[in-house]
Amino acid sequence: MLTPRSLLERYVEAKDQVRPHMMQTIYAANAILTFSIATDKISFPNRVVGLDGITKTLIVDFGTKFSRCKTFYICDSTPEQESRIAILPWLVLMRESASSRLRIGKGYYKWTFEQQQGDGNMQVAAMHIHIERMDVIDDRYGKILHALQSVLPYPWLPPAMLLEQFEQLMRRTPGLEFLDIFKTPFQADPTTRRRDHAFKATTEQIGRPSAKN
């Protein structure tokens, strides 16, 4: 039985390991993906509709640009049966293939799930990705990337462990001061909460037609 937790785990497996064949079990055929981006270091379309477009955006196109990717969910408890996840902070550590540089980013996800008729499995009906930062760090041989990924549990990462591990790395290793902004997850402010209410209204409208089918 696919639950919100297992869908989130499948998502990072599909994206990080470039497995497009997994996407049809994760997303509904008419799922909607939206982005908000607060940096000019990376770009995505504002809105993508449908499984094929989402697969191309998140797996195929993304996989041609980046490798050795690990996406971490930063939380103390993992979702189980919730139909909607308002804000789930994330951290990404990956390699920009063309330039052989480290990419480190942070932001949050919003998810809306719907139960499929027949088998009762959950699928993603709507997803929003906010990218707060996406820094580019010189790392020609990938040693920094390896050092960072090797100390963090994947994909579920408690905030306290993120803070502890990144502070230890900064103390031990010169040149890792850039981790200071990434040692804590994205924090929602009132503006974020207002956007979340708008996202909720949109996803509720998405769900209504499918409930009549």
Sine and cosine of phi, psi and omega as CSV:
sin_phi,cos_phi,sin_psi,cos_psi,sin_omega,cos_omega
0.00,0.00,0.81,-0.58,0.02,-1.00
-0.99,0.10,0.82,-0.57,0.00,-1.00
-0.91,-0.42,0.19,-0.98,0.08,-1.00
-0.80,0.60,-0.67,0.74,0.01,-1.00
-0.88,0.47,-0.74,0.67,-0.03,-1.00
-0.93,0.38,-0.53,0.85,0.06,-1.00
-0.92,0.40,-0.65,0.76,0.04,-1.00
-0.91,0.41,-0.60,0.80,0.05,-1.00
-0.93,0.38,-0.62,0.78,0.06,-1.00
-0.91,0.41,-0.60,0.80,0.00,-1.00
-0.87,0.50,-0.76,0.65,-0.02,-1.00
-0.92,0.38,-0.54,0.84,0.07,-1.00
-0.90,0.43,-0.72,0.69,-0.01,-1.00
-0.90,0.44,-0.71,0.70,-0.05,-1.00
-0.96,0.29,-0.76,0.65,-0.11,-0.99
-0.94,0.35,-0.54,0.84,-0.03,-1.00
-0.97,-0.25,0.14,0.99,0.07,-1.00
0.81,0.58,0.92,0.39,0.00,-1.00
-0.83,-0.56,0.98,0.21,-0.08,-1.00
-0.88,0.48,-0.44,0.90,-0.03,-1.00
-0.90,0.43,-0.32,0.95,-0.01,-1.00
-0.98,0.20,-0.30,0.95,-0.20,-0.98
-0.92,0.40,-0.50,0.87,-0.05,-1.00
-0.93,0.38,-0.34,0.94,0.08,-1.00
-1.00,0.03,-0.21,0.98,-0.07,-1.00
-0.99,-0.10,-0.71,0.70,-0.13,-0.99
-0.94,-0.34,0.61,-0.79,0.15,-0.99
-0.92,0.39,0.41,-0.91,-0.06,-1.00
-0.86,0.51,-0.55,0.83,-0.03,-1.00
-0.96,-0.29,0.44,0.90,-0.02,-1.00
-0.88,0.48,0.43,-0.90,0.00,-1.00
-0.86,-0.51,0.75,-0.66,0.04,-1.00
-0.89,-0.46,0.77,-0.64,0.07,-1.00
-0.78,-0.62,0.38,-0.93,-0.01,-1.00
-0.77,-0.64,0.53,-0.85,0.30,-0.95
-0.75,-0.67,0.75,-0.66,-0.17,-0.99
-0.75,-0.66,0.84,-0.55,-0.06,-1.00
-0.97,-0.25,0.35,0.94,0.00,-1.00
-0.60,-0.80,0.44,-0.90,0.05,-1.00
-0.99,-0.15,0.21,0.98,-0.05,-1.00
-1.00,0.07,-0.11,0.99,0.01,-1.00
-0.39,-0.92,0.45,-0.89,-0.02,-1.00
-0.65,-0.76,0.53,-0.84,0.09,-1.00
-0.59,-0.81,0.35,-0.94,0.12,-0.99
-0.90,0.44,0.50,-0.86,-0.02,-1.00
-0.90,0.44,-0.57,0.82,-0.13,-0.99
-0.50,-0.86,0.71,-0.71,0.03,-1.00
-0.75,-0.66,0.75,-0.66,-0.04,-1.00
-0.89,-0.45,0.77,-0.63,0.10,-0.99
0.99,-0.15,0.47,-0.88,-0.06,-1.00
-0.85,0.53,-0.71,0.71,-0.05,-1.00
-0.88,0.47,-0.71,0.71,0.00,-1.00
-0.92,0.40,-0.63,0.78,0.02,-1.00
-0.91,0.41,-0.67,0.74,0.03,-1.00
-0.88,0.47,-0.69,0.73,0.02,-1.00
-0.89,0.46,-0.69,0.72,-0.06,-1.00
-0.93,0.36,-0.76,0.65,-0.15,-0.99
-1.00,0.05,-0.41,0.91,-0.09,-1.00
-0.92,-0.40,-0.87,0.50,-0.14,-0.99
-0.93,0.36,-0.85,0.53,-0.02,-1.00
-0.91,0.41,-0.68,0.73,0.00,-1.00
-0.88,0.47,-0.67,0.75,-0.05,-1.00
-0.93,0.37,-0.38,0.93,0.05,-1.00
-0.98,0.21,-0.35,0.94,-0.06,-1.00
-0.98,-0.17,-0.50,0.87,-0.13,-0.99
-0.76,-0.65,0.51,-0.86,0.00,-1.00
-0.66,-0.75,0.13,-0.99,0.01,-1.00
0.77,0.64,0.66,0.75,-0.10,-0.99
-1.00,0.08,0.65,-0.76,0.20,-0.98
-0.70,-0.71,0.81,-0.59,0.02,-1.00
-0.94,-0.34,0.80,-0.60,-0.07,-1.00
-0.93,-0.38,0.72,-0.70,0.17,-0.98
-1.00,0.00,0.84,-0.54,-0.07,-1.00
-0.99,-0.17,0.98,-0.22,-0.04,-1.00
-0.29,-0.96,0.35,-0.94,0.03,-1.00
-1.00,0.01,-0.45,0.89,0.03,-1.00
-0.73,-0.69,0.54,-0.84,-0.07,-1.00
-0.99,-0.14,0.55,-0.83,-0.02,-1.00
-0.94,0.35,0.55,-0.84,0.03,-1.00
-0.90,-0.44,-0.99,0.16,-0.11,-0.99
-0.93,-0.36,0.18,0.98,-0.02,-1.00
-0.88,0.48,0.64,-0.77,0.06,-1.00
-0.99,0.10,-0.20,0.98,-0.04,-1.00
-0.48,-0.88,0.70,-0.71,0.08,-1.00
-0.90,-0.43,0.92,-0.40,-0.13,-0.99
-0.93,0.37,-0.82,0.58,-0.01,-1.00
-0.59,-0.81,0.84,-0.54,0.06,-1.00
-0.79,-0.62,0.97,-0.26,-0.02,-1.00
-0.89,0.45,0.52,-0.86,0.03,-1.00
-0.70,-0.71,0.35,-0.94,0.13,-0.99
-0.73,-0.68,0.68,-0.73,0.06,-1.00
-0.82,-0.57,0.67,-0.75,0.07,-1.00
-0.79,-0.62,0.85,-0.53,-0.09,-1.00
-0.38,-0.93,0.08,-1.00,-0.04,-1.00
-0.91,-0.42,0.77,-0.64,0.10,-0.99
-0.99,0.15,0.93,-0.36,-0.20,-0.98
-0.88,0.47,-0.69,0.72,-0.11,-0.99
-0.92,0.39,-0.60,0.80,-0.09,-1.00
-0.96,-0.27,-0.10,0.99,-0.05,-1.00
0.82,0.57,0.72,0.69,0.04,-1.00
-0.86,-0.51,0.38,-0.92,0.05,-1.00
-0.98,0.20,0.68,-0.73,0.19,-0.98
-0.91,-0.42,0.78,-0.62,0.08,-1.00
-0.78,-0.63,0.79,-0.61,-0.08,-1.00
-0.67,-0.75,0.29,-0.96,0.05,-1.00
-0.55,-0.84,0.40,-0.92,0.02,-1.00
0.09,-1.00,-0.55,-0.84,0.05,-1.00
-0.49,-0.87,0.37,-0.93,0.12,-0.99
-0.94,-0.34,0.46,-0.89,0.28,-0.96
-0.81,-0.59,0.68,-0.73,-0.07,-1.00
-0.76,-0.65,0.62,-0.78,0.21,-0.98
-0.79,-0.61,0.77,-0.64,-0.05,-1.00
-0.92,-0.39,0.44,-0.90,0.11,-0.99
-0.69,-0.72,0.53,-0.85,-0.01,-1.00
-1.00,0.05,0.73,-0.68,-0.02,-1.00
-0.99,0.15,0.65,-0.76,0.06,-1.00
-0.95,0.32,0.61,-0.79,0.03,-1.00
0.98,-0.21,-0.97,0.25,-0.09,-1.00
-1.00,-0.02,-0.23,0.97,0.04,-1.00
0.98,0.20,0.02,1.00,0.02,-1.00
-0.94,0.34,0.47,-0.88,0.09,-1.00
-1.00,0.02,0.50,-0.87,0.16,-0.99
-0.67,-0.75,0.31,-0.95,0.03,-1.00
-0.99,0.15,0.85,-0.53,0.05,-1.00
-1.00,-0.07,-0.54,0.84,0.01,-1.00
-0.47,-0.88,0.55,-0.84,-0.03,-1.00
-0.56,-0.83,0.70,-0.72,0.10,-1.00
-0.85,-0.53,0.70,-0.71,0.04,-1.00
-0.88,-0.48,0.88,-0.48,0.12,-0.99
-0.97,-0.24,0.78,-0.63,0.03,-1.00
-0.94,-0.35,0.95,-0.32,-0.03,-1.00
-0.99,0.11,-0.69,0.72,0.03,-1.00
-0.62,-0.79,0.48,-0.88,0.12,-0.99
-0.48,-0.88,1.00,0.09,-0.10,-0.99
-1.00,0.09,0.46,-0.89,-0.01,-1.00
-0.90,-0.43,0.82,-0.57,-0.09,-1.00
-0.81,-0.59,0.72,-0.69,0.07,-1.00
-0.89,0.46,0.79,-0.61,-0.05,-1.00
-0.30,-0.95,0.89,0.46,-0.19,-0.98
-0.80,0.60,-0.66,0.75,-0.08,-1.00
-0.99,-0.16,0.06,1.00,0.07,-1.00
0.96,0.26,0.29,0.96,-0.05,-1.00
-0.95,0.31,-0.61,0.79,0.02,-1.00
-0.92,0.39,-0.69,0.72,0.03,-1.00
-0.83,0.55,-0.74,0.68,0.00,-1.00
-0.88,0.47,-0.68,0.73,-0.03,-1.00
-0.89,0.46,-0.65,0.76,-0.03,-1.00
-0.95,0.31,-0.73,0.68,-0.04,-1.00
-0.91,0.41,-0.54,0.84,-0.13,-0.99
-0.95,0.31,-0.30,0.96,-0.07,-1.00
-0.98,-0.22,0.00,1.00,-0.08,-1.00
-0.91,-0.41,0.73,-0.68,0.09,-1.00
-0.93,0.37,0.60,-0.80,-0.13,-0.99
-0.77,-0.64,0.70,-0.71,-0.02,1.00
-1.00,-0.08,-0.12,0.99,-0.06,-1.00
-1.00,-0.01,0.88,-0.48,-0.14,-0.99
-0.81,-0.58,0.95,-0.32,0.06,-1.00
-0.89,0.45,0.66,-0.75,-0.01,-1.00
-0.83,0.56,-0.62,0.79,-0.02,-1.00
-0.90,0.43,-0.59,0.81,0.01,-1.00
-0.95,0.32,-0.63,0.78,0.07,-1.00
-0.85,0.53,-0.76,0.66,0.01,-1.00
-0.86,0.50,-0.75,0.67,-0.03,-1.00
-0.88,0.48,-0.76,0.66,-0.08,-1.00
-0.92,0.39,-0.67,0.75,-0.01,-1.00
-0.94,0.34,-0.58,0.82,0.06,-1.00
-0.92,0.38,-0.62,0.78,0.06,-1.00
-0.89,0.45,-0.70,0.72,0.01,-1.00
-0.89,0.46,-0.67,0.75,0.02,-1.00
-0.90,0.43,-0.59,0.80,0.02,-1.00
-0.94,0.34,-0.61,0.79,-0.11,-0.99
-1.00,0.09,-0.48,0.88,-0.21,-0.98
-0.83,-0.56,0.90,-0.44,0.07,-1.00
-0.89,0.46,0.55,-0.84,0.07,-1.00
1.00,-0.04,-0.01,1.00,-0.02,-1.00
-0.97,-0.24,0.38,0.93,-0.02,-1.00
-0.88,0.48,-0.38,0.93,0.00,-1.00
-0.89,0.46,-0.31,0.95,0.00,-1.00
-0.94,0.35,-0.28,0.96,-0.11,-0.99
-0.85,0.52,-0.63,0.78,-0.02,-1.00
-0.97,0.25,-0.27,0.96,-0.05,-1.00
-0.97,-0.23,-0.02,1.00,-0.08,-1.00
-0.97,0.23,-0.22,0.98,0.10,-1.00
-0.84,-0.55,0.54,-0.84,-0.04,-1.00
-0.96,0.26,0.20,-0.98,0.09,-1.00
-0.83,0.56,0.68,-0.73,0.03,-1.00
-0.92,-0.39,0.81,-0.59,-0.02,-1.00
-0.95,0.31,0.63,-0.78,0.10,-0.99
-0.89,-0.46,0.05,-1.00,-0.02,-1.00
-0.83,0.55,-0.57,0.82,0.03,-1.00
-0.90,0.44,-0.66,0.75,0.03,-1.00
-0.89,0.47,-0.67,0.74,0.00,-1.00
-0.91,0.42,-0.58,0.82,0.05,-1.00
-0.92,0.39,-0.65,0.76,0.05,-1.00
-0.90,0.44,-0.57,0.82,0.01,-1.00
-0.90,0.43,-0.62,0.79,0.04,-1.00
-0.89,0.45,-0.63,0.78,0.03,-1.00
-0.92,0.40,-0.65,0.76,0.04,-1.00
-0.89,0.46,-0.66,0.75,0.01,-1.00
-0.88,0.48,-0.69,0.72,-0.01,-1.00
-0.90,0.44,-0.64,0.77,0.01,-1.00
-0.91,0.41,-0.71,0.71,-0.05,-1.00
-0.94,0.34,-0.50,0.86,0.08,-1.00
-0.91,0.41,-0.59,0.80,0.06,-1.00
-0.93,0.38,-0.59,0.81,0.04,-1.00
-0.88,0.48,-0.66,0.75,-0.11,-0.99
-0.95,0.30,-0.41,0.91,-0.12,-0.99
-0.90,0.44,-0.74,0.68,-0.01,-1.00
-0.88,0.48,-0.64,0.77,-0.05,-1.00
-0.92,0.40,-0.44,0.90,-0.01,-1.00
-0.95,0.32,-0.35,0.94,-0.03,-1.00
-1.00,0.02,-0.25,0.97,-0.07,-1.00
-0.97,0.25,0.00,0.00,0.00,0.00
